């Protein structure tokens, strides 16, 4: 089954976040979103691959200043996310 969230693009500096609540995914705004602004969230896929392989096979071209150049959540990115919480 699919839903409209499949049309939301990835960004390393997203304006939304995806939360799993009892097996259902909900998209929440992280800040006020301007009319016409594209919705985005950090896909943050978790794979046990090297940073080099992640950037080669799962590239990101979101253009954010903080772009990590891959849609894979890299180990150092995981640590930073834990510290922010």
N, C-alpha and C positions, 0 to 999 in steps of 0.2 A: 504494500500500500504506500502511496505517496501523498504528499501534502504541499501546500504552497511554500513552505520553508525551503524547498529544493531550489527556489528561484533567488534565494538570498545569497549574495556573494561573500567570499572570504575577504577579510582585511586583517592585517597585523595591528591595526588601530581601529577596532570596530566600534560601532555605535549601538550594537545590540549584543546580547549574550543568549546562548541556548542553554536551557536548564532541563534536566530530566527529572520529571516528577512522576514517580510510580510507573515508569515505562513509557510515559508520554513526553514528547519534547515540546517545550514552550519557548517562544522567543520574546525576550523582554528588552525594552529600550534601556540603555545605560546612561543616557542623557537626553535632553530635548533634541528632537530631530526636525530639521527644517523641512518645509513643504518642498517636494521635488528631490530631496536628498536620498541617495541610494541607501537601502538598509544593508548592513553587513555584520558578520560575526566571525570570530576566529575559529576556523574549523578545528584547529588543534589536534589533528589526527596523531595518535600515538603508535609509532612503529619503532622497533629496535633496529635502526639502521644508522649509518654514519651521517654526519652533517653533510658531507660531500655528496653522498648518494641521495639524501633528502632534497638537496638543492637541485640536483640533476634530474631526478625523476618526479619530484613533486614541487615544482617551482611556484613561487608567488611573485606576482607583478603588481601588487596592490598600490605601490607608489608611496606608502606611508613613510614618514621619516624613520620610524622604528621597524621598518620591514625586515624580517629575518630571512627573506629570500626563499622561503619554503612554507607550505601549508602544514608541515609536520611540526608538532610540538617537540622541540629539541630539549635535551636534558637540562641545560642551563635556563631555558624558558620555563620549564616545570618548577624549578627552584624559585625563580622570580615570582611566579604566580602564587606559590605557597606563602612567600613573604608578604605579598600584598594583602592577603586575606586577613 
